[in-house]
Amino acid sequence: MQKNLFSGSFMDMLDSQDPLIILADKLPWSKIENELQQFYNNTKVGRPNKPIRLMVGLLLLKQLENLSDENIVLQFKRNPYYQYFCGFSEYTPALPCHATELVKFRNRIGKTGMEAIFKMSVELHGDAANESQVIVDSTVQQSNMTFPTDGKLAIKIVVKLLKIAKNEDIKLRRSFKKEIKQLRIQLRFFRHPKKLKKALGAMKRLRQIAMIILRDIDRKFDNNLELHSKYAQFFYLFNRVLKQEKNTPNKIYSLHELDAYAINKGKDHKGYEFGTKASIVTTKKSGIIVGVSSHKINIHDSKTLDEVLGNAVSNIGDKIITEAICDRGYRGTKETIINDNAITISIPGVRLKRDTKKQINIKQEKFKRRAAIEPIIGHLKSDHRMERNYLKGFNGDEINFLLAATAFNLKKWMNIYLCALFLQDYILLEVSAKQIQGLKSLYHILVVIKLGFRF
């Protein structure tokens, strides 16, 4: 069956016990394709679509390896393990697609499609993901933006207005380029007491210049309704940014990330973080992520429980969650009802006199275990592209968070497989990769290997 004398199929060349190979064989690709088929129409107009497995595989590898869209497309060409994971049986030296096609695929399937992929990563762990006790915490997914100041926003608005004037061939009364250069210099080191007064004056003047140019362009558009409608949304945004004050509600901190808001987490090294709040639910014992949700507005942690626990309940199947363990930031809620089932919210508090020694030990063990969610959040940020979200808008925040949680679950599955192989060699058990694949879950492998039984 070999078509070429010098190259065969991947299974003849690659390590059959590599975790990525085992994961590729274990994932329910046909189920994923059936779930995402609804986002494609049956018309045969235009270029054929790329295979769903290829696009989903590239997104998962991108998040697993912490790569950009451009880099994952390039690494696919160079790495045969990546090609096998995406469904190729033979090596291909060509690029799988253009990097922008990943953007279009994410926009095509949206949050609904990503939730189906995330649910698949939860089901991959089998019974280990079905626990009645879960841990809940929240964090911030920062947007791709610099620290916002009034001076920065005013300068960006002026630059965009000058660009609009140039594109539409509008002659302005004055461009203020020389003065803006001087004002930009005065904004430097504005925290120094001796330079604060000049910096405040420069910020005020930059706002005035932006409003002057905006009115000038608006007057030139007076008789052109087409241009008015073309730039009406931009002008409304610029007016809103230039008129907002310190205590204005729903402030805009970035011209390209309108959904980002300021969150004060009480950190010494970082006073405020700009992005969206994200909630996460993990199982208490196994540490699997079973529920995630992003929040469009900055709400108190106790108000996020209904949404994130509802997502967790929809992902774990028949097992009923009875208790959610939270930190003191969730004070204010003792119980929530999801799908007619009451979930107790446990928060550490003062020891009660009526508590027996057994009850005290249970509470201590429970709230000590709550801290296990903190390193999971750290791994999501440092290893799976959640430290800074480069996808645009709130929809991008939701998609990136779901992909990061999916990648964490898949990485955890592969780590358990590696641990099983190590224990297998250590105890000298003769277990093949096909026998390992036949088990329901890798947790069963660990249990069986630890007990010393043969499969």
Protein Blocks (a to p, Z undefined) as FASTA:
>chain_A
ZZbfkbccfklmmcfkbfklmmmmmpcfklmmmmmmmmpcfbfgdjddddfklmmmmmmm
mmmnopafklmmmmmmmmmklmmmnopabdcfbdfbdfklmmmmmmmnommlmmmmmmmm
mmmnommlmcfbdcddddddddddddddfklmmmmmmmmmmmmmmmnopacfblolmmmm
mmmmmmgoklpmklmmmmmmmmmmmmmmmmmmmmmmmmmmmmmmklmmmmmmmmmmmmmm
mmpcfklghiafbfklmmbccddehiaklmbacdddddddddfklopafbdcddfbdcdf
klmmmmmmmmmmmmnomaccfbdcddfklgoiabdceehiacdddddddddfklcfklmm
mmmmmmmmmmmmmmmmmmmmmmnopmbccbgcjklmmmmmmmmmmmmmmmmmmmmmmmmm
mmmmmnopacdfklmmmpmbfklmmmmmmnopaZZ
